[in-house]
């Protein structure tokens, strides 16, 4: 059993822990694009997705955090220890490639949004932002990276302000939130799968499990055997941390749908073709401040989410190959890890020069994530019920019930989408 981690002090964000970073990263530019498109296309009638997603978001993030806290290794390191290579490598490849595509789409979304704020060509913005992010990861300490990430979460409150500026009918908002209106059309099913995929994205699992490990390494547990096991107090802290982060993430996604549903959809603008169009369309309907708040939110959270994805890809690769690497180790001691971060960043930038539409890429990346969610979530359920991994800290019946329901919902949503395409 590991010794308790030292109490953390030093400000509200630090006491909130790493869950708030994961929650904010879950509302990355990809998610913002998906939720904004959902609000524009279906209006307030899509608000019910937020309370439906919250328990799913909580359980998947808690399972990944619990794995890192109890086993003392990241997600793919645990899979490598417990499962055959024939299962490990396809899962690792899918997550790795998904992170590259997601990072590329998010850089494009950031560039389009930042282009509204400064008169600079979008390709130049993408290159400059990616370069700055990579240098920050290479040169910054883990403690500095964590602190700046926690500060960047505040950018997401821009969407609460944008929704309030839209002056929605709050009676209609409450009704739409708690009285679902579901049309079983291929468009709505595609959007449901996209929302499930982007809110339960695979990079969230990797990031949260590894943040539990990074926190323990920072506390002095540098060897895996020192990190084995967890006290009940530590797991209670993990649950609170994760729940706080996921509630934050869920509130933000709710207000993104609300802001575009109350403005764009209500005025007949149901098809969002770019991040710039989404922000610009808000200006005549909710005032110029809404436009800039929407754009600033994309840019701010992009500077948090993109390094989460590129670092996540590095975690996936080094752990899948049986190597070591983490943000607490300087560059000379983890060359493959940091080299992967740089390589993934370069590939993500390169994909932005292929001419794809950033907003459509963001939505489709969410749909792709929807197909990868069920198998990875099933793996986490199996591992958190494996006594060889968890010892006495296997799942209770409530976690298994919630996790099992989330697995079934993810499989069902994806199956419904496939059936609708085959008609």
C-alpha positions in Angstrom: 0.0 0.0 0.0 1.4 3.4 -0.9 1.9 6.2 1.6 -0.7 9.0 1.4 0.2 11.8 -0.9 1.1 15.0 0.8 -1.6 17.6 1.1 -1.6 20.2 -1.7 -1.7 23.9 -1.1 -1.1 27.0 -3.1 -4.5 28.2 -4.4 -7.9 27.1 -5.5 -7.0 25.6 -8.8 -4.1 23.6 -7.3 -6.5 22.2 -4.7 -8.9 21.2 -7.3 -6.3 18.7 -8.7 -5.8 17.4 -12.2 -9.5 16.5 -12.8 -10.2 20.1 -13.7 -7.5 19.9 -16.5 -9.1 16.7 -17.8 -12.5 18.2 -17.7 -11.4 21.3 -19.6 -9.4 19.3 -22.1 -12.5 17.2 -22.8 -14.1 20.5 -24.0 -11.3 20.9 -26.6 -11.9 22.7 -29.9 -13.1 19.4 -31.3 -15.8 19.2 -28.7 -16.6 22.9 -29.0 -17.1 22.4 -32.8 -19.3 19.3 -32.2 -21.5 21.0 -29.5 -21.8 24.2 -31.5 -22.9 22.3 -34.6 -25.4 20.3 -32.4 -26.9 23.5 -31.0 -27.1 25.2 -34.5 -28.7 22.1 -36.1 -31.1 21.0 -33.4 -31.5 24.1 -31.1 -32.5 23.9 -27.5 -34.0 20.4 -28.3 -30.5 18.9 -27.9 -29.8 20.2 -24.4 -30.9 16.9 -22.9 -27.6 15.4 -24.1 -25.7 17.2 -21.3 -27.3 15.4 -18.2 -27.2 12.1 -20.2 -23.5 12.4 -20.8 -22.5 13.5 -17.2 -22.5 10.0 -15.6 -20.8 8.5 -18.6 -18.0 11.2 -18.5 -17.6 10.7 -14.7 -17.3 6.9 -14.8 -14.8 6.6 -17.7 -12.6 9.3 -16.2 -12.8 7.8 -12.7 -11.9 4.3 -14.0 -8.8 5.6 -15.8 -7.8 7.7 -12.8 -8.3 4.7 -10.5 -6.1 2.5 -12.7 -3.2 5.0 -12.5 -3.6 5.7 -8.8 -3.8 2.0 -7.7 -1.6 0.2 -10.3 1.0 3.1 -10.5 1.3 3.0 -14.3 -0.5 4.6 -17.3 -3.3 3.0 -19.2 -1.2 1.4 -22.0 1.5 0.3 -19.6 -1.1 -1.7 -17.7 -2.6 -3.2 -20.9 1.0 -4.3 -21.9 1.5 -5.9 -18.5 -1.8 -7.8 -18.6 -2.8 -8.6 -22.2 -1.3 -10.1 -25.3 0.5 -7.9 -27.8 -2.1 -8.8 -30.5 -4.6 -6.8 -28.4 -2.2 -4.1 -27.2 -0.9 -2.9 -30.5 -4.2 -2.4 -32.4 -5.5 -0.5 -29.4 -2.3 1.6 -29.1 -2.3 2.3 -32.8 -5.9 3.4 -32.8 -5.4 5.8 -29.9 -2.1 7.1 -31.3 -3.5 7.9 -34.7 -6.6 9.3 -33.1 -4.6 11.7 -31.1 -2.7 13.0 -34.2 -6.0 13.6 -36.1 -7.6 15.2 -33.1 -4.6 17.5 -32.5 -4.6 18.5 -36.2 -8.3 19.3 -36.2 -7.9 21.3 -33.0 -5.0 23.3 -34.3 -7.1 24.1 -37.4 -10.0 25.1 -35.1 -7.7 27.3 -33.1 -6.3 28.9 -36.2 -9.7 29.7 -37.6 -10.9 31.2 -34.3 -7.7 33.2 -33.7 -8.0 34.5 -37.3 -11.0 36.5 -36.0 -9.0 38.2 -33.4 -5.8 39.0 -35.3 -5.2 39.8 -39.0 -2.7 37.0 -39.6 -3.0 34.1 -42.1 -4.4 31.0 -40.5 -1.6 28.7 -41.6 0.9 31.0 -40.0 -1.2 30.9 -36.8 -1.2 27.1 -36.8 2.5 26.8 -37.2 3.2 29.5 -34.5 0.8 28.0 -32.0 2.1 24.5 -32.5 5.7 25.6 -32.2 5.0 27.5 -28.9 3.1 24.6 -27.5 5.9 22.1 -28.3 8.5 24.3 -26.8 6.4 24.8 -23.7 6.2 21.0 -23.3 9.9 20.5 -23.9 11.2 23.3 -21.6 8.5 23.5 -18.8 8.5 21.5 -15.7 5.6 19.3 -14.8 4.5 21.6 -12.0 4.6 24.6 -14.3 2.7 22.8 -17.0 0.0 21.7 -14.5 -0.4 25.2 -13.1 -0.7 26.9 -16.5 -3.1 24.2 -17.7 -5.3 24.8 -14.6 -5.3 28.5 -15.3 -6.3 28.0 -19.0 -9.5 26.2 -17.8 -10.9 29.6 -17.0 -11.1 30.3 -20.8 -14.1 28.0 -21.0 -16.3 30.4 -18.9 -16.4 32.4 -22.1 -19.2 30.1 -23.2 -21.3 30.7 -20.2 -21.0 34.5 -20.9 -21.8 34.0 -24.6 -25.0 32.0 -23.7 -26.1 34.6 -21.2 -25.6 37.4 -23.9 -28.0 35.4 -26.1 -30.8 36.0 -23.6 -32.6 32.7 -24.1 -36.1 31.8 -22.8 -35.2 30.1 -19.6 -38.5 28.3 -19.3 -37.9 26.7 -22.7 -34.3 25.9 -21.7 -35.3 24.0 -18.6 -38.0 22.1 -20.5 -35.6 21.1 -23.2 -33.0 20.0 -20.7 -35.2 17.6 -18.7 -37.9 16.6 -21.3 -35.9 15.0 -24.1 -37.0 15.3 -27.7 -35.3 12.6 -29.8 -35.8 12.2 -33.6 -34.4 8.9 -34.8 -32.9 10.3 -37.9 -29.5 9.6 -39.3 -28.5 13.3 -38.6 -29.5 13.2 -35.0 -28.0 9.8 -34.4 -24.7 10.9 -36.0 -24.7 13.9 -33.7 -25.4 11.8 -30.6 -22.5 9.5 -31.5 -20.3 12.5 -32.1 -21.2 13.9 -28.7 -20.6 10.6 -27.0 -17.3 10.2 -28.9 -16.0 13.7 -28.2 -17.0 13.7 -24.5 -15.5 10.2 -23.9 -12.5 10.6 -26.1 -9.7 8.1 -25.7 -7.1 10.8 -25.0 -9.0 11.6 -21.8 -8.4 8.0 -20.5 -4.7 8.2 -21.3 -4.2 11.7 -19.9 -6.1 11.1 -16.6 -4.4 7.7 -15.8 -1.0 9.2 -16.5 -1.7 12.4 -14.4 -2.3 10.2 -11.4 1.2 8.7 -12.1 2.8 12.1 -12.7 1.4 13.4 -9.4 2.9 10.4 -7.5 6.3 10.8 -9.3 6.3 14.5 -8.3 5.6 13.4 -4.7 8.7 11.2 -4.8 7.4 7.8 -5.8 9.7 7.4 -8.8 9.6 3.6 -9.0 6.4 1.7 -10.1 6.6 -0.6 -7.0 6.4 2.5 -4.8 3.2 3.6 -6.5 1.3 0.3 -6.1 -1.9 0.4 -4.1 -4.0 3.3 -2.8 -5.6 4.2 0.5 -9.3 4.8 0.8 -8.6 8.4 1.4 -6.7 8.7 -1.8 -9.5 7.1 -3.8 -12.0 9.4 -2.2 -9.9 12.3 -3.3 -9.7 10.8 -6.8 -13.5 10.5 -7.0 -14.0 14.1 -5.8 -11.3 15.4 -8.2 -12.8 13.6 -11.2 -16.4 14.5 -10.3 -15.4 18.2 -10.0 -13.7 18.1 -13.4 -16.5 16.3 -15.2 -19.2 18.6 -13.8 -17.2 21.6 -15.0 -16.8 20.0 -18.4 -20.5 19.2 -18.6 -21.7 22.6 -17.6 -19.5 24.1 -20.4 -20.8 21.8 -23.1 -24.3 22.6 -22.0 -23.7 26.4 -22.4 -22.0 25.9 -25.8 -25.2 24.1 -27.1 -27.3 26.7 -25.4 -25.4 29.7 -27.0 -25.7 28.4 -30.6 -29.1 26.9 -30.1 -30.7 30.1 -28.8 -29.1 32.2 -31.5 -28.1 30.4 -34.7 -30.8 27.7 -34.8 -33.5 30.1 -33.7 -32.6 32.3 -36.7 -32.4 29.5 -39.2 -28.6 29.2 -39.3 -28.4 25.4 -38.9 -25.3 24.5 -40.8 -21.9 25.6 -39.3 -19.2 25.3 -41.9 -16.3 26.8 -40.0 -15.2 28.0 -36.6 -15.1 31.5 -37.9 -18.7 31.3 -39.2 -19.9 30.0 -35.8 -18.3 33.0 -34.0 -19.2 35.6 -36.6 -22.8 34.4 -36.8 -23.2 35.1 -33.0 -22.3 38.8 -33.5 -25.5 40.2 -35.0 -27.7 37.9 -32.8 -26.0 38.2 -29.4 -23.7 41.2 -29.8 -20.0 41.6 -30.8 -18.9 40.5 -27.3 -20.4 37.0 -28.0 -18.3 36.6 -31.1 -15.1 37.4 -29.4 -15.9 35.3 -26.3 -16.7 32.3 -28.5 -13.4 32.7 -30.4 -11.3 33.3 -27.3 -12.8 30.2 -25.7 -11.6 28.1 -28.7 -8.1 29.6 -28.6 -7.7 29.4 -24.8 -8.7 25.8 -24.4 -6.8 24.8 -27.6 -3.6 25.8 -25.9 -4.5 23.3 -23.1 -6.0 20.5 -25.2 -3.5 20.2 -28.0 -0.5 19.5 -25.6 -2.8 17.0 -23.8 -3.3 15.1 -27.1 0.3 15.2 -28.2 1.6 14.2 -24.8 -1.1 11.5 -24.7 0.2 10.1 -27.9 3.7 10.0 -26.4 2.4 8.2 -23.3 0.6 5.7 -25.6 3.7 4.9 -27.7 6.3 4.6 -25.1 4.2 2.6 -22.8 3.0 0.3 -25.6 6.6 -0.3 -26.5 7.6 -1.0 -22.9 9.7 2.2 -22.6 9.5 4.9 -20.0 8.8 8.6 -20.2 7.0 11.3 -18.3 6.7 15.1 -17.9 8.7 14.9 -14.6 11.8 13.6 -16.5 14.0 16.1 -18.3 14.4 15.7 -22.1 17.8 13.9 -22.0 16.3 11.2 -19.9 13.2 10.6 -22.0 14.2 11.2 -25.6 11.6 8.8 -27.2 8.9 10.4 -25.1 9.7 14.0 -26.0 10.7 13.1 -29.6 7.2 11.6 -30.0 5.6 14.8 -28.8 7.6 16.8 -31.4 6.9 14.2 -34.2 3.1 14.2 -33.4 3.0 18.0 -33.4 4.8 18.1 -36.8 2.3 15.6 -38.3 -0.7 17.5 -36.8 0.6 20.7 -38.4 1.1 19.0 -41.7 -2.4 17.7 -41.8 -3.6 21.2 -41.7 -2.0 21.9 -45.1 -4.2 19.2 -46.8 -7.1 21.6 -47.2 -9.7 20.1 -44.9 -12.5 22.2 -43.4 -11.6 22.6 -39.7 -15.2 22.6 -38.3 -16.3 19.6 -40.3 -13.1 17.8 -39.4 -13.8 18.5 -35.7 -17.3 16.9 -35.9 -16.1 13.9 -37.9 -13.2 13.4 -35.5 -15.9 13.2 -32.8 -17.7 10.5 -34.7 -14.5 8.5 -35.2 -13.9 8.8 -31.5 -17.4 7.3 -31.0 -16.3 4.1 -32.7 -13.2 3.8 -30.6 -14.8 4.4 -27.2 -16.6 1.1 -26.6 -13.6 -1.3 -26.8 -11.3 0.9 -24.7 -14.0 1.4 -22.1 -14.6 -2.3 -22.0 -10.9 -2.9 -21.4 -10.9 -0.5 -18.5 -13.9 -2.2 -16.9 -12.1 -5.5 -17.1 -8.9 -4.2 -15.6 -10.6 -2.4 -12.8 -12.3 -5.6 -11.8 -9.0 -7.6 -12.1 -7.5 -8.3 -8.6 -4.1 -8.7 -10.1 -4.3 -5.1 -11.2 -6.4 -3.5 -8.4 -5.8 -5.8 -5.4 -8.6 -5.1 -2.9 -9.7 -2.0 -4.7 -11.7 -3.6 -7.5 -15.0 -1.9 -8.5 -18.1 -1.8 -6.4 -21.5 -2.7 -7.8 -22.4 1.0 -8.4 -19.3 1.6 -10.5 -19.8 -1.6 -12.4 -23.5 -0.8 -13.1 -22.7 2.7 -14.3 -19.7 1.6 -16.3 -21.6 -1.3 -17.8 -24.4 1.0 -18.8 -21.9 3.4 -20.4 -20.3 0.5 -22.4 -23.8 -0.6 -23.7 -24.8 3.0 -24.5 -21.6 3.6 -26.4 -22.0 0.3 -28.4 -25.7 1.0 -29.0 -25.2 4.5 -30.3 -22.5 3.4 -32.7 -24.7 0.4 -33.9 -27.7 2.7 -34.4 -25.5 5.0 -36.5 -24.2 2.1 -38.7 -27.8 0.8 -39.2 -29.0 4.3 -40.2 -26.1 4.5 -42.8 -27.1 1.1 -44.3 -30.7 2.0 -45.0 
